[in-house]
Each structure stands twice: as structure tokens, then as C-alpha cells.
Amino acid sequence: MQLGFVTAIFGDLSFEEVLKHAREIGYDCVEVMCWPPGVRDRKYGGVTHIDCTDFTQAQADDVRGLCEKHGVTISALGYYPNALSHDAAEADIARTHIRKVIDAAAMLGLPGMNTFIGADHTLPLDDNLLQFERVWPEIIRYAENRNVRVGIENCPMLFTKSWPFGWNLARTPSIWRRMFEIIPSAFFGLNYDPSHLRMQLMDPIAPIREFGPRIFHSHAKDMRIDREKLDRVGSLVPPMDRSTAKIPGLGDINWGAYIGALSDAGFDGPVCVEVEDHAFEGSLEKRRKSLEISYGVLRPLVA
């Protein structure tokens, strides 16, 4: 396995500055955020460390040169929009740019890119699966033709505006099974984040036994369930009303058991820290400290 982090935490820094921090702390790789410039759709979104809009082979060569200079690789390119949005313009922008990120990953010689399936939160599950079947097989064929794997993160994107269905279909093992029946391609898999299962009051480790071969990439984000809030407001509220995103080691997830389950499943890919912990927002020093603490927790486990 390789230990990395998601570059969104350093959205105000250049790509080379991100690589410099990664090298100094000791990380092996980074997942590079690739939103279209000027599109900031939510907190932690809208970060562009590599602009894939009109990406060229010369730009790819420059990016690879910076990685070689700092001794840090790219685990994958990341872009997490809503390709099944009820807003047709939003969905079209997402689908178009996902293809551009796939193209950039191919030019960089990367094994994959990570994204969301998306969802129309105004429709029920079966209607969303029909829309998924209309839209996503062609995107995955596009990726296959470029030898790029697509890893889907399992974040449900459950907020007040998207409650109760969410803005990302791929949120539970039962839905993953249906997705993989519709698209059995070996180029279609998961960017597995245990925090989103814990957030939904589910076992974050058990599904690895079944879906291990489908896990292309992993996010390392912790989650803490606030028992006092849960007891007060119940489970039928947006999950982040009773949960708190934390860096690894400061939440409820057993990271030794998690990494052990990944290794048992034969996973040998990137494990990338994703920082969305409010306690480490603000100054560059705080954000870097979040990555240093996470490194200290995970490095003994990720050889």
C-alpha cells in the first residue's frame, strides 16, 4: 500500500507547494483535485491543482517532472460532482469534465480517477438506478478505451438540501451490488471511505470482505458519532447533525482493523488521508498538523 492525502486541504497552494509538504512529512502520494476552474460547488470542493479542461501531453510531462523532482507520486485524479443531478446543466458540466479528467489521467499514465455517481435527490432509488443505467455505462466504456479505472467514492452527500436521498447514489453495499450488476466492467470500482459508512451507523469494515476486489483506492477519514446528539435528535436527521468528521485516530474507526481488512482482501493501492476536520481548519500550520498527526497514526500500518 501507499500512504497519501487528498490535496483539497491545500486548496490555496500551488501543486508544487502541495508536493513539497507531502515530501517533507513523508507521504508517498497525493490524490490531486481537478475541478473545472471557477466552479466551487461546496465546501472542500472546487479545488483545482491540475486543470484538465484543455490538458495537453506537454502539461502532463511537466506534472510528471514535478512529481519526480519531489519524489511524490499521484495516486489518482479526483473530481466529485453530481453527474445525475436534477439540474440538467449541472449534470452536463459534470459528465463533460469527468471525461476530461479521464483523458488527463491517461496522459499522465495513471491507473485511475475518482468521482461520484451522483443522484437526483428528488427521485426514488429505482428511478435513480434507471438514470445510472442510461448515463454511466458509456462513461465507463470511455474510461476503458483509455485504460483508466474509475473509483466511485461512497459518500452519500446528505445535507439539509439533499435530505433524505442525497446527491450520490453509491452509498451502501446493497446499492453497490446493483451498480456492479449493471456495469460489471473491471474498470468500474470503489474509492472506499470508511467514514461514510460509520456516519450512517453501519459497520465500516465488514463490506471489505465482499467488495475487496472492487476497491481501487481508499480515503482515510475518521468519523465520530456524537452519542448525546444521537440520543437527543435520533437517526432520522441528516447524519452530520449527529456526527463529526475527524482525522484518523480521533474518531470511532479502528484503523488497524481497517488496514488489516484491506490487506486481507488483497488491496495494495493508495490510502489517502482526507481532512475535513473542523478542528484543523484555518491556518496553514493547523492544516499541515492534521496531516502530520494522520501520518503518525497510519504510517505504522501502511508499510
Secondary structure, DSSP 4 states (H G I P E B T S, - for coil): -EEEEEGGGGTTS-HHHHHHHHHHHT-SEEEEEBPPTT---STT---BSS--TT--HHHHHHHHHHHHHHT-EEEEEE----TT-SSHHHHHHHHHHHHHHHHHHHHTT-SEEEE-----TTS-HHHHHHHHHHHHHHHHHHHHTTT-EEEEE------TTTTTT-S-S--SHHHHHHHHHH---TTEEEEE-HHHHHHTTS-SSTTHHHHGGGEEEEEE-EEEE-HHHHHHH-SSS-GGGSEEEE-TTSSS--HHHHHHHHHHTT--SEEEE----GGG-SSHHHHHHHHHHHHHHHTTT--
